């Protein structure tokens, strides 16, 4: 469960789409959920976390995970479809056993995730917009940075503009998630509700709530998470962002902090 939370947990909703000169620009990051907005054909959008720290502190163990270079590339295929490729360049995991006193350290790379986003209404993400997004995960990394086995899933993102400044985001996901022991898969469902507020043409603040049902054979879990973030676009096609997130129950990580950005070419 924890490796999934490292990649899919506690992020915040993307900045609202803006009417600016240049190619369409609607970053996924920083986001727990997804939008239906797609990259225009002939353009590439790169999104990266420069630093991403998660702390999970329990009665018998504290685990700290740091990801550097968590990258997603989005390639515009048609007016309504894009190809997505995601990979984590480096991850460090430190687990301290509070009872025995030992410390385990693991360095490695993450798995590769490949997906297609097919928009079904309003590919610019305005008004009522939604899409379907199937994906597969190729296990090139090792646990706990990677999953240890292949996985697959599908996401249905829906966004609704309430006003020019307010956007509601709903995301539903089902997945065949790699088991905690890295051998086999189990069912996982993920629901996200978010609100994005455009403070100005350049700044958006966000709030999200995520709940999951994780049916891992080692033990079922229902982590509940919340996050808030801010995204700043100094110019069209460039975004800098930061996030703080927290777990709301025992199944969720205690804290997550990250910073990064996005750019479109």
C-alpha positions in Angstrom: 0.0 0.0 0.0 2.7 2.5 1.0 4.5 2.4 -2.4 1.2 3.4 -4.1 0.7 6.3 -1.7 4.2 7.6 -2.6 3.1 8.1 -6.2 -0.6 8.6 -6.1 -1.2 10.0 -2.7 -1.3 13.5 -1.3 -0.9 15.9 -4.1 -3.3 18.8 -5.0 -5.4 19.9 -7.9 -3.9 21.7 -10.9 -4.2 25.3 -11.8 -7.3 26.3 -13.7 -7.0 26.5 -17.5 -6.3 30.0 -18.7 -7.0 31.9 -21.9 -3.4 32.8 -23.0 -1.4 32.9 -26.2 0.5 29.7 -26.8 -0.3 25.9 -26.6 -2.8 24.5 -24.1 -1.3 24.3 -20.7 -3.1 22.4 -17.9 -0.6 20.5 -15.6 -1.7 17.4 -13.7 0.6 18.5 -10.8 0.4 19.0 -8.1 -2.6 16.7 -8.0 -4.1 13.7 -6.2 -6.7 13.5 -8.9 -6.7 14.1 -12.6 -8.4 16.4 -15.1 -9.8 15.6 -18.5 -7.6 18.3 -20.2 -5.2 17.1 -22.9 -2.0 18.4 -24.4 -2.4 19.7 -28.0 -1.0 17.6 -30.8 2.6 18.5 -31.7 3.4 19.7 -28.1 5.0 18.0 -25.1 4.3 18.9 -21.5 6.9 18.0 -18.8 6.0 17.8 -15.1 8.5 17.1 -12.3 8.8 17.1 -8.6 12.3 18.4 -7.6 11.8 17.1 -4.1 9.1 14.9 -2.5 9.3 13.8 1.1 6.8 11.4 2.9 6.9 10.5 6.6 5.0 7.5 7.9 5.3 7.2 11.7 3.7 4.3 13.6 4.1 2.8 17.0 6.8 0.3 16.0 8.4 1.9 12.9 9.2 5.3 11.2 9.6 5.3 7.5 10.9 8.3 5.5 10.8 8.3 1.7 12.4 10.9 -0.5 11.8 11.1 -4.3 13.9 13.2 -6.6 13.1 13.7 -10.3 9.6 12.3 -10.3 8.9 13.0 -13.9 5.8 12.8 -16.2 5.9 13.5 -19.9 2.6 14.2 -21.8 2.7 14.0 -25.6 -0.2 15.4 -27.6 -1.5 12.9 -30.1 -4.8 14.3 -31.4 -7.0 17.2 -30.4 -8.6 15.0 -27.7 -5.9 12.4 -26.8 -2.4 12.4 -25.2 0.2 9.8 -24.3 1.6 9.9 -20.8 4.9 8.4 -19.6 5.9 8.6 -15.9 9.1 7.6 -14.1 10.9 8.4 -10.9 14.6 8.9 -11.4 15.7 8.4 -7.8 14.1 7.3 -4.5 15.6 6.8 -1.0 13.7 4.9 1.7 14.8 4.8 5.3 12.9 2.6 7.8 13.8 2.6 11.5 12.5 -0.2 13.7 11.6 1.5 17.0 11.5 -1.8 18.9 14.7 -3.6 17.7 16.5 -0.4 16.9 17.6 -1.4 13.3 17.6 0.8 10.3 17.0 -0.3 6.7 18.0 1.9 3.8 17.1 1.4 0.1 18.0 3.5 -2.9 16.6 2.9 -6.4 14.5 4.0 -9.3 10.7 3.8 -9.7 8.5 1.9 -12.1 7.5 3.2 -15.6 3.8 4.0 -16.0 2.4 4.4 -19.5 -1.1 5.7 -20.1 -3.5 7.2 -22.7 -5.9 10.0 -21.8 -8.8 10.2 -24.1 -11.0 13.3 -23.5 -14.7 12.8 -24.1 -15.9 16.3 -23.6 -14.1 19.7 -23.7 -10.3 18.8 -24.1 -9.4 22.3 -22.9 -10.7 21.4 -19.5 -13.4 24.1 -19.4 -17.0 23.9 -18.5 -17.9 20.3 -17.9 -14.9 18.2 -18.9 -14.3 14.5 -18.5 -12.0 11.7 -19.9 -11.0 8.1 -19.6 -7.4 7.2 -18.9 -6.2 3.5 -18.9 -2.6 2.8 -18.0 -0.1 0.0 -17.3 2.9 -0.1 -14.9 6.1 -1.7 -16.0 8.2 -2.9 -12.9 11.6 -1.5 -13.7 12.2 -0.4 -10.1 12.3 -2.4 -6.8 10.4 -2.1 -3.6 9.7 0.1 -1.8 10.4 2.7 -4.5 8.8 0.4 -7.2 6.0 -2.0 -6.9 7.9 -5.2 -7.7 5.3 -6.5 -10.3 3.3 -5.1 -13.2 0.0 -3.3 -12.6 -2.9 -1.7 -14.6 -5.7 0.6 -13.9 -8.2 3.1 -15.3 -9.0 6.7 -14.2 -12.2 8.7 -14.9 -11.5 12.4 -14.2 -14.4 14.9 -14.2 -14.1 18.7 -13.7 -16.8 21.3 -13.5 -16.3 25.1 -13.6 -18.7 26.7 -11.1 -17.4 30.2 -12.0 -14.4 31.6 -13.7 -12.5 31.3 -10.4 -13.9 28.0 -8.9 -13.5 24.5 -10.3 -14.7 21.2 -8.7 -12.7 18.1 -9.5 -13.8 14.5 -9.1 -11.7 11.5 -9.9 -12.5 7.8 -9.7 -9.9 5.1 -10.2 -9.9 1.3 -10.2 -6.6 -0.6 -10.4 -4.9 -4.0 -10.3 -2.3 -2.9 -7.8 0.9 -4.9 -7.1 0.8 -6.7 -3.8 2.9 -5.4 -0.9 5.2 -8.5 -1.2 5.8 -7.7 -4.9 4.2 -11.0 -6.1 0.8 -10.7 -7.7 -1.9 -8.0 -7.8 -5.0 -7.0 -5.8 -8.0 -4.7 -6.3 -7.7 -1.0 -5.3 -10.2 1.8 -5.7 -9.4 5.5 -5.3 -11.8 8.4 -5.0 -10.7 12.1 -5.0 -12.7 15.3 -4.5 -11.1 18.7 -4.9 -11.7 22.4 -5.2 -9.4 24.8 -7.1 -9.6 28.6 -6.6 -8.0 31.0 -9.0 -6.8 33.8 -6.8 -5.5 35.7 -9.9 -4.5 35.0 -13.5 -1.2 33.6 -12.2 -2.0 32.0 -8.8 -4.3 29.1 -7.9 -4.8 27.5 -4.5 -6.1 24.0 -4.1 -7.7 21.7 -1.5 -8.4 17.9 -1.9 -9.6 14.9 0.0 -8.7 11.4 -1.0 -10.0 8.0 0.2 -8.9 4.6 -0.9 -10.0 1.0 -0.5 -6.8 -1.1 -0.7 -7.4 -4.9 -0.7 -3.8 -6.0 -0.3 -3.6 -9.7 0.9 -1.3 -8.6 3.7 -4.2 -6.5 5.2 -7.0 -4.3 3.9 -6.6 -0.6 4.4 -8.7 2.5 3.9 -6.3 5.5 4.0 -7.9 9.0 4.1 -5.7 11.9 3.1 -6.0 15.7 2.7 -3.8 18.2 1.0 -3.4 21.9 0.2 -1.2 23.5 -2.4 -0.4 26.6 -4.4 0.6 26.9 -8.1 2.1 30.0 -9.6 2.5 30.5 -13.4 5.0 33.4 -14.0 4.1 33.1 -17.7 1.9 31.0 -19.8 3.4 27.5 -20.3 5.5 27.6 -17.1 4.3 26.6 -13.5 6.0 26.4 -10.1 4.2 24.7 -7.3 4.4 23.4 -3.7 2.2 21.2 -1.5 1.7 20.1 2.1 -0.4 17.1 2.8 -1.4 15.0 5.9 -3.0 11.7 6.7 -6.3 11.7 8.5 -6.3 8.1 9.8 -3.8 5.4 10.8 -3.7 3.8 7.4 -2.4 7.0 5.7 1.1 8.5 5.8 1.5 11.2 8.4 3.0 14.0 6.3 4.0 14.8 2.8 5.9 17.9 1.4 6.8 18.4 -2.2 7.8 21.1 -4.7 8.3 21.2 -8.5 6.8 22.5 -11.6 5.7 22.0 -15.2 6.5 23.4 -18.7 5.0 22.9 -22.2 7.0 23.0 -25.5 
